Amino acid sequence: MHDDSFSSLLEGRQPIIQAPMAGISTPDLAAAVCNAGAIGSLGLGAMNAGTAANAIRDLRSLTAEPFILNVFCHREEPSDENVEQEWLARLKDEFARFDAPAPAHLTTPYTPYQDDLEMQTLMLHTRPAALTFHFGLPDQNHIAALKEAGISLGATATNSDEARLIEKAGLDFIVAQGWQAGGHRGVFDPSANDEKLPTDRLLAACLSASELPVVAAGGIMNGADISGFLSAGAGACQLGTAFVGCLESSASAAQREWLADPRRETVMTRAISGRPARGFANRLTEIGEKAGVSAIPAYPRAYSVGKALHGIASAHDCHDYGAFWAGTGHAKSRSIPAARLVETLVAEWRAAMKSGA
């Protein structure tokens, strides 16, 4: 039954999924990918039910093809006032660079999907072709309701234990997020030891641990990469960083400039949001590295001050603090329309298969 659901999602489509990328993906981007014959996705993790409903409506006005929606199922951790105040004190001088005061307190900008009844109701009403979960899973009753509504379900795994949990919960497919992937690491428990598996090893681990179809994600930038992972058993490949440079994404001019610069390095950091995420090294990631993990407030509360600092700095044309998420293959990105990128990826993939690469 699981495989049938995943096969139905891919039926007649190229096995290429544009990653959800909350904050970067747009209805225009997802629709362009869908209309080009692949599968577009829209990340809802930074939205409430109202803004999500508007975005889904816009997406449906642009395509009649199936698409994926993605939500965050992070476990809310209790705030630690001492840690938060020390972090704010540490960043006080950074705000002072722009003659601005640091916030007095951190806030909680996002509600976990499993605690957001309005968002859950919206998904059941919207009935996307597929819904994927990041950072964990909702409860079994809601999973059952989603499946009853005919929605194909997937979730991010970063190790074989998470893959087993996804299968046990009755989902239809696994997104294996390798260490090279840009954006937030989808670990269920950010305090647990991370095996840091590269995408090829994680794909093999998930295929061994579960009978579900597995989508490979992380460091996949061109058709040759796609060919390799499909040959290794992936049911499809999910590309994020490859689509950030597309004209339809919401990436800023500064992020696009950094994306194309091979001298820029990416790091896995908690400093920006409070959870491990891969993005370009900057002044804030350096502060976080010096301070240590225990000095950084929990997700998503750390994000509230990170976003405030980035907003103030950006107003002064300074980009030292931005959440410019990107994977290790960012220098291979292409600043072209999404439809052309899909066409190019398919041509490269077919050429790689023909040559046996």
C-alpha positions as CSV (number, residue, x, y, z in Angstrom):
1,M,0.0,0.0,0.0
2,H,2.8,2.4,0.9
3,D,4.6,1.8,-2.5
4,D,1.4,2.3,-4.4
5,S,0.9,5.7,-2.7
6,F,4.4,6.8,-3.6
7,S,4.1,5.4,-7.1
8,S,0.9,7.3,-7.6
9,L,2.6,10.5,-6.6
10,L,5.3,9.9,-9.2
11,E,3.1,8.6,-11.9
12,G,3.8,10.4,-15.1
13,R,6.3,12.6,-13.4
14,Q,10.1,12.9,-13.4
15,P,11.6,11.5,-10.2
16,I,12.8,14.9,-9.2
17,I,11.4,16.8,-6.2
18,Q,12.1,20.4,-5.5
19,A,12.7,20.6,-1.8
20,P,10.1,22.6,0.3
21,M,12.6,25.1,1.7
22,A,10.4,27.2,4.0
23,G,11.0,30.9,3.4
24,I,12.7,30.3,0.0
25,S,10.1,28.3,-1.9
26,T,7.3,30.2,-3.4
27,P,4.0,29.2,-5.2
28,D,5.7,30.5,-8.4
29,L,8.7,28.2,-7.9
30,A,6.7,25.1,-7.0
31,A,4.2,25.6,-9.8
32,A,7.0,26.1,-12.4
33,V,8.6,22.8,-11.3
34,C,5.2,21.0,-11.4
35,N,4.3,22.3,-14.8
36,A,7.8,21.3,-16.1
37,G,7.0,17.6,-15.3
38,A,8.7,17.2,-11.9
39,I,7.3,17.6,-8.4
40,G,7.2,21.1,-6.7
41,S,7.0,21.6,-3.0
42,L,6.0,24.4,-0.7
43,G,7.4,24.8,2.8
44,L,4.8,25.9,5.4
45,G,6.9,25.7,8.5
46,A,7.2,29.5,8.9
47,M,3.5,30.2,8.2
48,N,0.3,30.2,10.2
49,A,-2.9,28.7,8.8
50,G,-4.0,32.0,7.2
51,T,-0.8,32.7,5.3
52,A,-0.5,29.0,4.4
53,A,-4.1,29.0,3.0
54,N,-3.3,32.0,0.8
55,A,0.0,30.4,-0.5
56,I,-1.8,27.1,-1.3
57,R,-4.5,29.0,-3.1
58,D,-1.9,30.9,-5.2
59,L,-0.1,27.6,-6.0
60,R,-3.3,26.0,-7.1
61,S,-4.1,29.0,-9.3
62,L,-0.8,28.4,-11.1
63,T,-0.8,24.6,-11.6
64,A,-3.2,21.7,-11.8
65,E,-0.4,19.2,-11.2
66,P,0.3,17.3,-7.9
67,F,2.5,19.1,-5.4
68,I,4.0,18.5,-1.9
69,L,3.4,20.6,1.2
70,N,5.8,20.4,4.2
71,V,5.3,21.2,7.9
72,F,7.5,21.3,11.0
73,C,6.9,18.8,13.8
74,H,9.5,20.1,16.2
75,R,9.2,19.3,19.9
76,E,9.0,22.5,21.8
77,E,11.7,22.7,24.5
78,P,11.2,24.8,27.7
79,S,12.8,28.1,27.5
80,D,15.9,28.7,29.7
81,E,15.8,32.4,30.8
82,N,19.4,32.4,31.9
83,V,20.7,31.0,28.6
84,E,18.5,33.4,26.7
85,Q,19.6,36.5,28.6
86,E,23.2,35.5,28.2
87,W,22.8,35.0,24.5
88,L,21.1,38.4,24.2
89,A,24.0,40.0,26.1
90,R,26.4,38.3,23.8
91,L,24.7,39.8,20.8
92,K,24.2,43.3,22.3
93,D,27.4,44.6,20.6
94,E,26.2,43.3,17.3
95,F,23.0,45.3,17.5
96,A,25.0,48.3,18.7
97,R,26.9,48.2,15.3
98,F,23.7,49.6,13.8
99,D,22.7,51.8,16.8
100,A,19.9,49.5,17.7
101,P,19.1,47.9,21.1
102,A,19.0,44.1,21.5
103,P,15.5,42.7,22.3
104,A,14.7,42.4,25.9
105,H,13.4,38.9,25.5
106,L,13.2,36.1,23.0
107,T,9.8,35.0,21.5
108,T,8.4,31.8,20.0
109,P,7.8,32.6,16.3
110,Y,6.5,29.2,15.1
111,T,3.9,26.7,16.5
112,P,4.7,23.0,15.9
113,Y,2.3,21.4,13.4
114,Q,1.2,18.8,15.9
115,D,0.0,21.5,18.2
116,D,-1.6,23.7,15.5
117,L,-5.2,22.5,15.0
118,E,-6.0,25.2,12.5
119,M,-3.0,24.0,10.3
120,Q,-4.1,20.4,10.7
121,T,-7.6,21.3,9.6
122,L,-6.3,23.2,6.6
123,M,-4.3,20.1,5.4
124,L,-7.3,17.9,5.7
125,H,-9.4,20.4,3.8
126,T,-6.7,21.2,1.2
127,R,-5.8,17.6,0.5
128,P,-2.4,18.0,-1.2
129,A,-1.1,15.1,-3.2
130,A,1.5,14.7,-0.5
131,L,2.4,16.1,2.9
132,T,5.8,15.7,4.5
133,F,7.0,16.2,8.0
134,H,10.3,17.7,9.2
135,F,11.8,17.3,12.7
136,G,9.5,14.5,13.7
137,L,5.9,13.2,13.3
138,P,2.4,14.2,14.4
139,D,0.3,11.8,16.5
140,Q,-1.2,8.6,15.1
141,N,-4.8,9.8,15.1
142,H,-3.9,12.7,12.8
143,I,-1.8,10.5,10.6
144,A,-4.8,8.2,10.2
145,A,-7.0,11.1,9.3
146,L,-4.6,12.3,6.7
147,K,-4.3,8.9,5.1
148,E,-8.1,8.6,5.2
149,A,-8.2,11.9,3.2
150,G,-6.1,10.2,0.5
151,I,-2.9,12.2,1.2
152,S,0.5,10.5,0.6
153,L,2.7,11.0,3.6
154,G,6.5,11.2,4.0
155,A,9.0,12.4,6.6
156,T,12.6,13.3,6.9
157,A,15.1,10.8,8.3
158,T,18.7,11.4,9.1
159,N,19.5,7.9,10.4
160,S,18.1,4.4,10.3
161,D,16.3,4.7,13.6
162,E,14.2,7.6,12.4
163,A,13.5,5.6,9.2
164,R,12.1,2.8,11.2
165,L,9.9,5.2,13.2
166,I,8.5,6.6,10.0
167,E,7.7,3.2,8.7
168,K,6.1,2.1,12.0
169,A,3.9,5.3,12.0
170,G,2.4,4.1,8.7
171,L,3.8,6.7,6.4
172,D,4.3,6.1,2.7
173,F,7.9,7.2,2.0
174,I,11.1,8.5,3.6
175,V,13.2,11.5,2.7
176,A,16.8,10.6,3.6
177,Q,18.5,13.9,4.3
178,G,22.3,13.5,4.1
179,W,24.8,15.6,6.0
180,Q,25.5,17.7,2.8
181,A,22.0,19.1,2.7
182,G,21.4,22.8,3.1
183,G,18.8,24.1,5.5
184,H,17.6,22.7,8.8
185,R,18.7,19.2,9.7
186,G,15.5,17.1,10.1
187,V,16.7,15.3,13.3
188,F,13.8,14.2,15.6
189,D,15.9,14.9,18.7
190,P,18.5,17.7,18.3
191,S,20.1,16.6,21.6
192,A,20.9,13.1,20.4
193,N,24.2,12.1,18.8
194,D,24.1,12.8,15.1
195,E,25.8,10.2,12.9
196,K,26.4,12.9,10.2
197,L,25.8,10.3,7.4
198,P,26.5,11.5,3.9
199,T,23.6,11.0,1.5
200,D,24.9,7.8,-0.1
201,R,25.4,6.0,3.2
202,L,22.2,7.3,4.6
203,L,20.2,6.1,1.5
204,A,21.7,2.6,1.9
205,A,21.0,2.7,5.7
206,C,17.3,3.7,5.2
207,L,16.8,1.1,2.4
208,S,18.2,-1.6,4.7
209,A,16.1,-0.4,7.7
210,S,12.8,0.0,6.0
211,E,10.7,-1.4,3.1
212,L,9.4,2.1,2.3
213,P,10.5,4.0,-0.9
214,V,13.3,6.4,0.0
215,V,13.9,9.8,-1.5
216,A,17.6,10.8,-1.6
217,A,18.3,14.4,-0.5
218,G,21.5,16.3,0.2
219,G,24.3,17.5,-2.2
220,I,22.3,16.6,-5.4
221,M,23.0,19.3,-7.9
222,N,22.9,17.9,-11.4
223,G,21.6,15.0,-13.6
224,A,24.7,12.9,-13.0
225,D,24.0,13.0,-9.2
226,I,20.4,12.1,-9.9
227,S,21.4,9.1,-12.0
228,G,23.8,7.9,-9.3
229,F,21.3,8.0,-6.5
230,L,18.5,6.4,-8.6
231,S,20.8,3.6,-9.6
232,A,21.6,3.1,-5.9
233,G,18.0,2.5,-5.1
234,A,16.4,5.9,-4.5
235,G,12.8,6.2,-5.5
236,A,13.4,9.9,-6.4
237,C,15.8,12.7,-5.7
238,Q,15.0,15.9,-3.8
239,L,17.0,19.0,-4.7
240,G,17.0,22.1,-2.6
241,T,20.1,24.2,-3.1
242,A,19.9,23.6,-6.8
243,F,16.6,25.4,-6.9
244,V,17.5,28.3,-4.6
245,G,19.2,30.2,-7.5
246,C,16.1,29.8,-9.8
247,L,14.5,33.1,-10.7
248,E,11.2,32.1,-9.0
249,S,12.7,31.5,-5.5
250,S,12.5,34.3,-2.9
251,A,16.3,34.3,-2.3
252,S,17.6,37.8,-1.8
253,A,20.2,39.4,-4.1
254,A,22.8,38.9,-1.5
255,Q,22.0,35.2,-1.0
256,R,22.1,34.7,-4.8
257,E,25.6,36.3,-4.9
258,W,26.9,34.1,-2.1
259,L,25.4,31.0,-3.7
260,A,27.4,31.5,-6.9
261,D,30.7,32.2,-5.1
262,P,32.8,29.0,-4.8
263,R,34.9,30.6,-2.2
264,R,32.0,30.7,0.3
265,E,31.9,27.9,2.8
266,T,28.9,26.3,4.4
267,V,28.7,25.2,8.0
268,M,26.3,23.3,10.2
269,T,25.3,25.7,12.9
270,R,22.7,26.2,15.7
271,A,23.5,29.9,16.1
272,I,20.9,31.3,13.8
273,S,17.8,29.3,14.8
274,G,18.7,27.1,17.8
275,R,18.6,23.9,15.7
276,P,21.4,22.5,13.5
277,A,21.1,23.8,10.0
278,R,23.6,24.1,7.1
279,G,24.2,27.6,5.6
280,F,26.9,30.0,4.7
281,A,29.4,30.9,7.4
282,N,29.0,34.4,8.7
283,R,29.5,36.6,11.7
284,L,26.7,35.0,13.6
285,T,27.8,31.4,13.0
286,E,31.3,32.4,14.2
287,I,29.8,33.8,17.4
288,G,27.9,30.6,17.9
289,E,30.9,28.4,17.3
290,K,32.9,30.4,19.9
291,A,30.1,30.3,22.4
292,G,29.3,26.6,22.1
293,V,26.1,24.7,21.7
294,S,25.1,25.0,25.4
295,A,25.1,28.8,25.1
296,I,22.5,28.9,22.2
297,P,18.8,29.1,23.1
298,A,16.4,26.4,21.9
299,Y,14.6,26.4,18.5
300,P,12.7,28.4,17.5
301,R,13.3,31.0,20.2
302,A,16.9,31.7,19.1
303,Y,15.4,32.4,15.6
304,S,13.5,35.4,16.9
305,V,16.7,37.3,17.8
306,G,18.6,36.0,14.7
307,K,15.9,37.3,12.4
308,A,15.8,40.7,14.3
309,L,19.5,41.1,13.9
310,H,19.5,40.2,10.3
311,G,16.7,42.5,9.6
312,I,18.4,45.5,11.2
313,A,21.7,44.7,9.5
314,S,20.1,44.2,6.1
315,A,18.6,47.7,6.3
316,H,22.2,48.9,6.5
317,D,23.2,46.7,3.5
318,C,25.1,44.3,5.8
319,H,24.5,40.6,5.4
320,D,26.7,39.2,8.2
321,Y,23.8,37.5,10.1
322,G,21.5,36.1,7.5
323,A,20.0,32.6,7.4
324,F,21.4,31.9,3.9
325,W,20.8,28.2,3.9
326,A,22.8,26.2,1.3
327,G,24.2,22.8,0.9
328,T,27.8,21.8,0.2
329,G,27.3,21.8,-3.6
330,H,26.1,25.4,-3.8
331,A,28.7,26.5,-6.3
332,K,27.0,24.2,-8.9
333,S,23.8,26.1,-8.7
334,R,22.3,27.8,-11.8
335,S,20.5,31.1,-11.9
336,I,17.9,30.1,-14.5
337,P,14.1,29.7,-14.6
338,A,12.9,26.6,-12.7
339,A,11.4,25.0,-15.8
340,R,14.7,25.2,-17.7
341,L,16.5,23.7,-14.7
342,V,14.1,20.7,-14.6
343,E,14.6,20.3,-18.4
344,T,18.4,20.5,-17.9
345,L,18.4,18.0,-15.0
346,V,16.4,15.5,-17.0
347,A,18.7,15.9,-20.1
348,E,21.8,15.4,-17.9
349,W,20.2,12.4,-16.1
350,R,19.4,10.7,-19.4
351,A,22.9,11.4,-20.7
352,A,24.4,9.9,-17.6
353,M,22.3,6.8,-17.9
354,K,23.2,6.4,-21.5
355,S,26.9,6.7,-20.8
356,G,26.7,4.4,-17.8
357,A,28.1,7.1,-15.5
